[in-house]
Amino acid sequence: MPEKIRLYTCAVVAATLAFVFSAITEAIGQNAGVIAPYKGSVVKGVDATTLDGKVMCGYQGWFGSPGDGSPESSWRHWTKHKGSFSDDNAKVDLWPDVSELTSAERFSTGFKLPDGSPAEVFSAYVRPTVLRHFKWMEDYGIDGVFVQRFASSIRTARNLDFCDTVLANCREGANLHGRAYAVMYDLSGLPAGHIEEVMNDWRALRKKMLITEDPAYLHHHGKPLVAVWGIGFNDDRKYTLEECRRLIEFFKNDAEAGGCTVMVGVPAHWRELGHDAINDSKLLEVIKLADVISPWTVGRYTNLDEANEYAEKLLKPDLDWCRQKGIDYLPVVFPGFSWYNMYGKAYNLIPRHRGQFLWSQFLGAKQAGASMVYVAMFDEVDEGTAIFKCANNVPVGESSKFITYDGLPSDYYLKMVGAGAKLIRGEPIKEAMSRIPSLSSQSNSAALLNIP
């Protein structure tokens, strides 16, 4: 090889290696900072030593935007495909209210509002935005969140960086605003034979982040609480029940990373082994290993009558079964549902009925004897289940269509969930209900439950 060609080839290889090393360093370097132990301020608020009496929300935290500082710096979960966030490519059905966010927290999209101004969204990678979300939880009396950690998203450096940064943001928000938080591993999309990756991730969080020693980290029965979502669904998941068993036993018994209270997210019909659950008796054996059971009910009923029927025919028997086995029960409630932009399903598939649908589920849970509730979700605008501040002034599109809060204040559902927390704990709720128009006329709600 001539000397000039050899030198040129070496230079190209060196430049390529430098670029790859730089990319890896960028991803891993940023990640290294956020998984260190928390050293910030701590504000004492909700009792993080127990799940009893808590109303917790799910926190997806998966929304990212170009220019948000993340290694990928692209639209995450706002769009169906790569490319611009504009008509034909929107994935979300609700539009967040970003009016309280600073200019540095808002990211312009390809959409326009009716007055022609740019429609903006947020990124959960941006620390002040997540801290603001926890401030809302404090303001409206919401106890905290289960931070969703998708097993399929911790397998690459860039995705891991995003997940770790969001978790660190949530940790700080919980500590600064006296809320509680816990990790929820969502196994959706995990291939078979990869359950060890979840175990290794938890080992890293406990060793490097000292996450379970954090003052705001939720404990239950004297142990740190960790949740595993996605056990026993009949939607052709690749990981097995045996792998789920191994994971639960790891969280409970591992010499270094175990000693946890384990919550499992299961199908709504888990006890019957039908409908959305796999028909395998081994499922019940795996579920019995858990300390808390939380059946997923989003989309399992679509109106007030069906919600009431679910509470009577499934929720109450579920709760009785759990009491007999000495297992806690965390029912799931949700405000409504829509999958129009993501999948082209019917627009506003499960209407909110101005909060009546959500409130009926809180009442059903209380009447059944539930002592804790999981709200799906705090920030889930993809499926139209979000309860945080969302806009009524939404973008205009030809193909895309967004649901609203029906002209109700953007904090309407935050107020309702706060009232629901009081309801579940048996605290006075008349004043809280008076601030929620759709509930103030329901004078029988408190009387029905003999609650002041």
N, C-alpha and C positions, 0 to 999 in steps of 0.2 A: 504494500500500500504506500503510495507516495506520501511524503512527510506532510504536505499541506492538507491532504484529504484526511490523514490520520488525526492531525491536530483539530481539524474542523469537526470531525466525528466526535472526538473527545469533548470538545466544547459543547456540542449539542447535547450529548449525554449528561454532561455536568449541569447544564442549564435545566434540562428536564428533571434531573434528580433534585436540584435546588427548588424548582417549582413545586414538586410533589412534597418535599420536606417542608416547605413553607406552608402549604395547604394543611398538611397534617399538624404542624406546629400551631397554626392559627386555630384549628378546631380543638385540639387537645389542650393547648395553652389556655384558651378562654375557659374551657371546661374545668381545668385544674383549680381555678380560683373559686368557682362557685360551690364546689363540693367540700370546701374546708368547713370546719366547725363554725357555728354562728357565734359572733362576738358582739352583736349589736345590743340595743336597748330591749328590755323586756317589760311589757305592761301586763299586769295581772288582770285578767278578765274572767272569762268562762272557766269553769273547773275542767281542766284537761285530764283529770285522773279517771274519768268515767264517760262512757257513751250514754248512760242512763239520763233521761230527760233532755237529750240533745235533739235538735233538728239540724242536720248536716246536709250540705249541698254537694253535688258532684261538681268538680272544677276541671273542665277539659284542658284549658290552658294551651291549646294547640294552634292558636292563631298567630301567624307571622306575616310580615309585610316587607317588601323591598325597602332597604334603607333602615331596618330596625336594629342593625348592628350584629345580627346573627351571621355565622359563616355562610349559610345558604342565601340569605337576603332575598327571599322570594315570597310570593303569596303562598301561605300555608293554610289550608282548609277554607279559605275564602272562595277558591275557584275549583271547578271540576277537573280542569286540565291545566297544564303549564301554559303560560301566556298571560295576557292582560286580564285584569279583573274588570270585565265589562259585560255587556249584554251577550247572552248565549253561553257565558262561562261562569256565571255565579253559582256557587254551591250552597249558599245560605238562604234561609227563608225569612229570618228576622234581620233588621238592621240595627246595629248598636247605637245608642245615644252617646255621642262623643263630645257633647257640648261642654262638659266639665273638664275635659282633657286639655292640656296645654298644646301649643302648636307642635312641639317636639314629639308629642304622643299620638298625633293624628297623621294618617297616611292617605293621600288622595288616590282614588280609584278611577276607572274609566267611566263611571256612572256620574250622572248629574242629578241634582235635586230639582224639584219643579221650578224653582226660581233661577235655574241655570248654574248655580254654584256647585263646586265639586263635592261629591259624596265621599266622606272619609270614614276610615275604620281604624282599629287599633292593633297592636301586637302584644301578646303576652310575654314576649321576650324583653319588653321594655319595663324596667323595674318600677317606675312611678305609676304606671297604669295598673299593675297588679296590686301595688300598695293601696291604690285608690279603691280597688274592688274590695279589699279587706276593710277599708274604712267604711264602705257602704254596709258591709256585714255588721260592723260594730254599730253603726248609726241605726240600723233597723232591727237589731236583736237577733241576728242569725249566728248560730254558735260556731260554725266553721265549715270546712270542706274536706272531702276526700280528693286529693290531687291525683288525677288520672295519669298513670304511667304505663303507656302501651308497650307490651313486651316486644312487639314487632318494630318499635321505634327506638330501641336502645341498642340496635345491632350495628349501627354505623356511627362514626365519630361525630358527624355533623348533627344527626338526629339526637344522639346522646347529649351533645352540648345544649341543644334546644331544651330537651327534657330536664336536664340538670339545672339550667338557668331558670326555667319556669318554677321548678321545685324550690330553688333558693329564693326566688321572689316571693313565693307563697309562704315560705318559712319566715321571712322577714316581716311580711304583712301580718301574719298571725301573731308574731311576737309584739309588733308595734301597736296592734289594735286589740290585743287581748282575746284573740280567737284561737280555736284549736284546728289542727290539721293532721291528716294521716295519709299514708301512701296507699293507693289502690292500683294494683297491677291488673290491667285489662289484657287478657290472654288472646283477644281477637287477632287473627292473622298469624299467630305463632305456628311455625311448621312443627311437625312431629319430631321428637328427638332433641328439642332445643330448650327444655324446661330448665336445664342447668344454667342457661344464660340469665334467667330470672333470679336464680339463687345467687349467682355471682354478682349481679347488680345490687341485690340487697346486702350482700357482704360488703360491697364497696361503700354503699350509703352509710352503713353502720360503722365501718372502720374509718373512712375518710371524712364523712360529714358528721359523724356522731349523732345521727338524726334522731335516734330514739332517746337520747339524753337531752334533747332540746326542750326547753320549758313549755313550749306550745304544742309539742307533739302529743297527740291523743293516746291515752292509755285506757285500758278497761280490764277490770279484775286484777289490777296490780301489775299489768304487763303492757308493753307497747302494742298497739293495735295495727295490724297490717291486713289489707283486704286483697282478695283474689277474685276477680270478676270473670265470668264466662265458663262456668263449670256445668256441664250437662245439657247444653243447648243442642237441638237437633238440626242445626243449620250447617252440617258437614264440616265441622271443625277438625283439624288434622291432629292436634294433640289429644292424648288419650286420658281416660279416667285414672289410669294407673299413674300417669305423669302428674295429674292433679293431686293424687294422694301423696306422692313423693314430695310435692311442693308444700302441701299443708304440713306434713310431718317435719319437713325441713324448718319451716317457720316456728314450729312448736318445740322441736327437739334438738336442733343443731347446737353443737357445743359452743360455738362462737357467735353465730348469728341468730340463734333460736330464742326460746323463752318468750314467744309472742302470743298474744291473743289473736286468733285468726277469724276473719269475717269472710264469708263466701257469697258472691253474687251468682244466683242461680235462676233458672227459668221460673215463670209464674206458676207453672203446673208441675213443679218438682216433686211434690208429694204423691201426685197421681201417676207420674211417669208417662204423661201424655201431652198432646198439643205441642207446646214449644220445647218440651223436654224429651230427651232420649228415653226409649223404653228399655231400660236396663236397670235391674235391681241393684247393681253395683253402685249406681249413682247415690242411692240413699246411704250406702255404707260409707262412701266418701264424705257426704254431707255431714254425717254424724260425727266426723272428726273435728268439725268446726265448732267455734264458740259462739258465733253470730251468723244467722242466716238472713240474707236479704234477697227476696225474689224480685225479678225485674218485671215491672208491670207496664212500662211505656208501650202504648199501642195495643195492650191486651184488652182494654175496654175503651169505648169511644164516646160515651155520653154519661149523663148523671145516673140514669137507671142502671146501666151496665156497671158503673163504678160501685154503686150501692150493692148490686148483686155480687160483684167480686168480693166486697168486704164481708158479706154474709156467708157466701159459699166457699170462699177460699181463705181469706185473711184470718177469720176467726178460727177455723179448723187448723190452719197452719200454726197459729199462735198456741193453740192447745197442744198440738203435737210437740212444739218446741219446749213448752213448759214441762211436759212429761219427761222429756229427754234432758232437761237442765240446760237448754241452749237458748240464747237470746235471739230476739226476732226484730229485724229492722225493715218495716214496710217501706215501699217506694211510692211516692206520689209525684205527679207531673201536671203542669198547667194546661197543656195542649200539645198538638203535634202537626207538623207539616213537612212534606218532602217534595214540594213542587219543583224547585229549581234543581235539586240534586238528581232526582230520578223521574221527574215528570209525573209524579203521583198527583192525586186530587189536591187542589189548592186548599190550604187550611183544613186538612183532612180531619183533625180532631179539634173542633173549635173550643175556645177558652170560656165562652159564655160569660165574659166580663168577670172572670175569677170564680164563678160559681162551681165550675168543674173541679178546680183545685181545692176549693174549700170543702166541697162534699167529701173529698178523699181524706182531708184532715179529720173531718168529723167521723168518718167511717173508721179510721185508725184509732181515734180516741175511744169511740164506743166499743171497739173490739178489745180494748185494754192495752194497746201498744204504748210503750214508755219511751219510744224513740222513733224518729222518722228520717228517711233519706229523701231529699228533694232532687229530682232530675229535671234540669240541671241549673247551675248558676249562670253559665255563659254559653250554653249550647244553642247557638243561633242556626247551626246547620239544619237541625231537625225541628226548629221552632219551639224548643222546650225551655228556653232561657227565662230566668226570673229577674235578671239584673236589668239595668236601665236600657230600654230599647226605644227606638224612635217611631213616631207616628208620621213624621215627614220623611218619606222614604223615596229612594231613587225611582226614576221613570225609565222603563225599558220596554222593548217590544216583545222580547222572548222571556225575559226575567220578570218575576212578579213577587212582591214582598208583602207578607202579612204585617199587621201593626198591632198595637195595644188598644185598638178600637177607640182611639181618642182619649183613653185614660192616661193619667200622669205616668211618666216613664218609671217612677219608683213604686207604682201600684202593687206589683207582685212582690217587691221587697217588703213592703208593709204587710202584705198578706202572709208571707212566710214568717215574718216576725210575730204576727198574731198567732200563727199556727204553732210556733214554739211555745208561746204562753199557754195555748190550749193543751198541748201535750203534757206540759209540766203541771197543769192544774192551777195556773196563776190567773188572776183577774184579767179578763180579755175585753170587757165591755168598752173600755176607753180605746183600746187598739182597734176594735171593730168599728167604732164610730168614725175612724179616719179612713175607712174603706167603704165607699158608697154602696157597693153591691152587697155588703154584709150588714150595714147599719140597719137595713130593713128586716133583717133576720133576727128579730128579738127572741125567737125561740131557740136559736143556736146555743146560747149560754144556758137558758133554762132547761133545755133538753138534756144537757149534760150535768146539770146541777153545779155549774161553775159560776163564781161571782163575776 
